[in-house]
């Protein structure tokens, strides 16, 4: 039964039957759901030097909640006090690709420009 040990048995509480079988079913479903996700790395430049990266990230997070989720981010100094945000977003691998994410980000107040740096399956690292 080692091959079914995808996680805790506590996730399957309340299910009838052996705990190992319940755990295998739940963890198997999560694994299948993760196959349809991709990570999109985006470089976002603010409109002005006065825009703080943390504030811009908060605005972007609020605007993309229906489209994607932020996995991780970093601030990259560009020049003369201008900082870019490098953000990894998790989105579903669906028709339209990164277009809905790009549209949502471009509508955020304070975003000067954006560029998709990379796209990868969620199970791999960029």
Buried (B, 14 or more C-beta within 10 A) or exposed (E): EEEBEBEEBEBBEEBEEEEBBBBBBBBEEEEEEEEEBBBBBBBBBBEEEEBEBEEBBEBBBEBBEEBBEBBEBEEEEEEEEBBBBBBBBBBBEEEEBBEBBBEBBEEBEBBEEBEBEEBEEBEEEE
